[in-house]
Amino acid sequence: MSQADLLRRVRSATSPTDRRDSALELLAATRSREHVDAALAALERDEVRTLLGDAHRAALREKALYYFEHEDRDRGGLIREKIIRLLSAIRHRDDADLYLRGVTAYGGQGAQTLRAASLAGLLAVDPGLAAAYAVRLLGEPDTSPLSGEPSITAMAVLAHSGQPLPIYQFALLLGESFVRDNKGEVVGKALELIGGEIPPALYRSLAETFIALDSPVACSGIVNAVVEGRMADLYPLLEEVLARTRSDDLHRYGAIMLAASREPDLTALLYRLARQSTRARLDNFVEAVELSTGDERDEILALLAKRRR
């Protein structure tokens, strides 16, 4: 059967099983980028991916190995990334060799997400080895400013493995440079993950660095950690974020998080800050207080409405 006929079978399949089998047959038969992409798109569909098992590994492995050996035919790493994700769903330990090739793949922007996907696959079959590679990947210079990968996945692996200290070290040593390189999302996630995992005094000292830099994305991680973790010793950091930031979006986010917490001390903090608000920030406080449920809610709203006039 020609590749064109196989492609038609993939597209006309009436059941997930038929689509899976046709897509795997097409994948094995072709090196055409168009046909490879079509086969992988069919396999990625939720109802098809869940039908993949050990019996289907060979076709996926063979194609992955081909592209690892011929990287010039997958310069962005997208084909390998997709195959790695499909193999990860099968969770077979004997695929660790492919994940190890993936976590050390460089060259082109797409390789960043290939390394991330391979690290996630490695976690499923060898958590200890995955944690070791996560330390290696966390904070690497070739971290994408768009996706934060592979550093974001590296932190998720370390958090899953109960190892917050490498994340703390990253934020301590490389956090400022990441913020200045427009990779603040990575720092924000780090500050969120280590909340409650390191002594409050160390967290406070670290957080104040990023509050001083006024990085909205990094500081949102502080807000998330302190509010969601109910870290009462660090509530003053929330006041500091709201008082010092020049970002209206961060200010609005922080105020709304205080209201949404439904925690009496945080609600009291919101009301106190709302009473002291400048005219420029009144709208943010009105929106946040409207979401709150404290006893002073109506009184604060009336006060803010009067100050708006």
C-alpha positions in Angstrom: 0.0 0.0 0.0 1.4 3.4 -0.9 2.0 6.2 1.6 -0.8 8.2 0.1 -3.2 5.3 0.6 -2.0 4.9 4.2 -2.6 8.6 4.8 -6.1 8.3 3.5 -6.7 5.3 5.8 -5.5 7.4 8.8 -7.8 10.3 7.9 -10.8 8.1 7.2 -10.5 5.8 10.2 -13.8 5.3 11.9 -12.5 4.0 15.2 -9.6 4.9 17.5 -8.1 1.4 17.1 -8.1 1.7 13.3 -6.6 5.2 13.5 -3.9 4.0 15.8 -2.9 1.0 13.6 -3.0 3.0 10.4 -1.0 5.8 11.9 1.7 3.4 13.2 1.9 1.8 9.8 2.2 5.1 8.1 4.9 6.2 10.6 6.9 3.1 10.0 6.7 3.4 6.2 7.5 7.1 5.7 10.2 9.7 6.1 8.1 12.4 4.5 7.7 15.3 7.0 4.1 15.8 5.9 3.2 12.1 6.4 5.2 11.8 9.7 3.4 14.9 11.1 0.0 13.4 10.0 0.8 10.1 11.7 1.9 11.7 14.9 -1.1 14.0 15.0 -3.4 11.0 14.8 -1.5 9.2 17.6 -1.6 12.3 19.8 -5.4 12.3 19.9 -6.6 11.5 23.4 -8.7 8.5 22.4 -5.8 7.1 20.4 -2.9 7.8 22.8 -4.7 5.9 25.6 -4.7 2.8 23.3 -0.9 2.7 23.0 0.9 -0.1 24.8 4.0 -2.2 24.8 3.1 -3.8 21.5 3.4 -0.4 19.8 6.7 0.6 21.3 8.8 -0.9 18.5 7.5 1.4 15.8 7.8 4.5 17.9 11.3 3.6 19.1 12.5 2.8 15.6 11.4 6.2 14.3 12.8 8.1 17.4 16.2 6.4 16.9 16.2 7.3 13.2 15.8 11.0 14.1 18.3 10.9 16.9 20.8 9.5 14.3 19.7 12.0 11.6 19.1 15.2 13.6 19.4 17.3 10.4 15.9 15.9 9.5 14.4 17.1 12.8 16.3 20.3 13.4 13.8 21.7 15.9 13.4 18.4 17.7 9.6 18.5 17.4 9.3 15.0 15.9 11.4 13.5 18.6 9.6 15.4 21.2 6.2 14.1 20.1 7.5 10.5 19.9 9.0 10.8 23.4 5.7 12.1 24.8 3.9 9.1 23.2 6.4 6.7 24.6 6.1 8.4 28.0 2.4 7.5 28.0 3.4 3.8 27.7 5.9 4.1 30.6 8.2 1.3 29.7 11.5 1.2 31.6 13.4 0.0 28.6 12.8 3.4 26.9 15.1 5.1 29.4 17.9 5.1 26.8 15.8 7.4 24.5 15.0 9.7 27.4 18.7 10.0 28.2 19.4 10.9 24.6 16.6 13.5 24.7 17.7 15.2 27.9 21.1 15.8 26.4 19.9 17.0 23.0 20.8 20.5 22.0 20.6 22.6 18.8 17.7 24.9 18.0 14.9 26.3 20.1 12.8 23.2 19.9 15.4 21.1 21.6 14.5 22.9 24.8 11.1 21.3 24.9 12.6 18.0 23.7 14.8 18.0 26.8 11.8 18.8 29.0 9.7 16.0 27.5 12.5 13.5 27.9 13.0 14.5 31.5 9.3 14.0 32.2 9.6 10.6 30.5 12.6 9.6 32.6 10.8 10.6 35.8 8.1 7.9 35.0 10.7 5.1 34.7 13.6 6.2 36.9 12.8 8.9 39.4 16.3 9.0 41.0 18.0 9.4 37.6 15.5 12.0 36.6 16.2 14.1 39.7 19.9 14.0 38.9 19.3 15.3 35.4 16.8 17.9 36.7 19.6 19.4 38.8 21.7 19.6 35.6 19.0 21.2 33.5 17.6 23.6 36.1 18.9 27.1 35.3 20.9 26.1 32.2 21.7 29.1 29.9 19.7 27.5 27.1 16.4 28.0 28.9 13.6 29.3 26.7 12.4 32.8 27.6 9.1 31.9 26.1 8.3 28.6 27.7 10.9 28.5 30.6 11.8 25.0 29.5 13.6 22.8 30.4 14.0 24.6 33.7 10.2 24.6 34.5 10.0 20.8 34.1 13.3 20.4 36.0 11.8 22.1 39.0 8.6 20.1 38.7 10.7 16.9 38.8 12.7 18.1 41.8 9.5 19.1 43.7 7.9 15.7 42.9 11.1 14.1 44.2 10.9 16.1 47.5 14.2 18.0 46.7 13.5 21.7 47.1 17.1 22.8 47.9 18.4 22.7 44.3 15.5 25.0 43.4 16.4 27.3 46.3 20.0 27.4 45.1 18.9 28.2 41.5 16.8 31.2 42.7 19.6 32.3 45.0 22.4 32.2 42.5 20.8 32.6 39.1 17.4 34.2 39.8 18.4 37.8 39.2 20.1 37.0 35.9 17.1 35.1 34.8 14.8 38.0 35.6 17.0 40.4 33.6 17.1 37.9 30.7 13.3 37.9 30.5 13.0 34.5 32.1 11.1 35.7 35.2 8.5 32.9 34.8 11.1 30.4 35.9 12.0 32.4 39.0 8.3 32.9 39.9 7.8 29.2 39.7 10.8 28.6 41.9 9.7 31.0 44.5 6.2 29.4 44.5 7.6 25.8 44.8 10.0 26.5 47.7 7.5 28.4 49.8 7.2 26.5 53.1 10.2 24.2 52.1 13.0 26.5 53.5 13.2 28.5 56.7 11.1 31.6 56.7 14.1 33.9 57.3 15.8 32.5 54.2 12.7 32.8 52.1 12.2 36.4 53.2 15.7 37.4 52.3 15.4 35.8 48.9 12.0 37.2 48.2 13.1 40.8 49.1 15.6 40.6 46.3 12.9 40.1 43.7 10.5 42.6 45.3 13.3 45.2 45.0 13.7 44.2 41.3 10.0 44.7 40.9 9.6 41.7 38.6 5.9 41.1 38.3 6.2 37.5 37.2 8.7 36.6 39.9 6.8 38.4 42.6 3.6 36.6 41.6 5.3 33.4 42.7 5.9 35.0 46.1 2.2 36.0 46.4 1.2 32.4 45.4 3.5 30.8 47.9 2.6 33.0 50.9 -1.1 33.1 50.3 -1.7 29.5 49.3 0.7 28.2 51.9 -0.9 30.4 54.6 2.7 31.4 55.6 1.7 33.8 58.4 5.3 34.7 59.3 5.7 36.1 55.7 2.4 38.0 55.4 4.5 41.3 55.6 6.0 40.3 52.2 2.6 40.6 50.7 2.2 44.2 52.0 5.7 44.9 50.6 4.8 43.6 47.2 1.6 45.7 47.0 3.3 48.8 48.3 6.4 48.8 46.2 5.4 47.5 42.8 4.9 49.8 39.9 3.1 47.1 38.0 -0.7 47.6 38.0 -1.2 44.0 36.9 0.8 42.6 39.8 -0.9 44.9 42.3 -4.3 43.8 41.0 -3.3 40.2 41.2 -2.0 40.5 44.7 -5.1 42.3 46.0 -7.4 39.7 44.4 -5.4 36.8 45.9 -5.8 38.4 49.4 -9.6 38.5 48.8 -9.9 35.1 47.4 -7.9 33.5 50.3 -10.9 33.9 52.6 -8.3 33.9 55.4 -9.2 36.4 58.2 -5.7 37.9 58.6 -5.3 38.3 54.9 -8.7 39.8 54.5 -7.8 42.3 57.3 -4.6 43.1 55.5 -6.6 43.8 52.3 -8.9 46.1 54.1 -6.1 48.0 55.8 -4.3 48.5 52.5 -7.6 49.5 50.8 -8.2 52.2 53.4 -4.7 53.6 52.6 -4.9 53.3 48.9 -3.8 56.0 46.5 -6.3 57.1 43.8 -4.3 55.3 41.2 -5.0 52.0 42.8 -8.6 52.4 43.9 -10.0 50.4 41.1 -7.9 47.4 42.0 -9.0 47.5 45.6 -12.6 47.9 44.7 -12.5 44.8 42.5 -10.7 42.9 45.3 -12.9 44.0 48.2 -16.0 43.1 46.2 -14.7 39.6 46.1 -14.1 39.5 49.8 -16.5 38.3 52.6 -15.2 40.1 55.6 -17.5 42.0 58.0 -16.0 45.4 56.9 -16.6 44.7 53.2 -19.5 47.1 52.7 -18.0 49.8 54.8 -14.7 49.6 52.8 -16.5 49.7 49.5 -18.5 52.8 50.6 -15.3 54.5 51.6 -13.6 53.6 48.3 -16.6 54.8 46.3 -16.5 58.1 48.1 -12.8 58.6 47.4 -13.4 57.9 43.7 -15.6 60.9 43.3 
